[in-house]
Amino acid sequence: MTATIEDFQKLDIRVGKIVDVRDLLQARKPSFRLTIDFGVLGTRPVRRGREDRLHARVQLTDRQVVCVFNLPPRRVAGVNSDVLVLAATEADGTLRLLAPDPPAELGSNIT
């Protein structure tokens, strides 16, 4: 499948900062409930699976991440998940969360 530049331009990709991490106990698979701050755009909840096993709760807090901001909300394990946190998948299945380098202003648009 190919995507056009117009398809990519439909995505609203923003920089956020994880400000709260909680265990999502009602999920079928171990998951976190993240709250992500997007600056003047406010905070958004998101469910994040622990399938990456790379990040402990303390490693996620205060970390900047790159998120797709304009997807329709999904309700997962009783939590509305309003954004998609982007990650790279390595050959062994390890996930690495994407982040700006150096840190960027919260809510900044990724172009």
Residue, then its C-alpha position, 0 to 999 in steps of 0.5 A: m500500500t502506498a500513501t500520498i503526501e496528502d494522506f500524510q498531511k491529514l495527520d495532526i502529529r504533535v509533541g506532548k509530555i507524559v505527566d501521569v502514568r497509572d496501571l490500567l488494571q481492568a485491561r485484559k493485557p497489562s497496560f498503562r493509562l497515560t495522561i499527556d500534556f500538549g501545552v495550550l492544547g490541553t491534556r489527553p488520556v491514552r492507553r498504552g500497552r506494556e508490550d514494549r516492556l522497555h519503559a517502567r512507570v518512572q521512565l515514562t513520566d516527564r518524557q516527551v513523545v510524538c503523538v497522532f493527535n486527530l484520530p477518533p477516540r477509542r475506548v479501551a478497558g474503560v479509558n478513552s484513548d484520544v491520541l496514538v503514541l508513536a514508536a519504532t519497532e526493532a527487529d526483536g520486537t522492542l518498541r522505542l518511543l519517538a521523541p523530539d531531539p532536542p526537546a520541543e515546545l509542548g503542542s508543537n506540530i510535526t511536519 
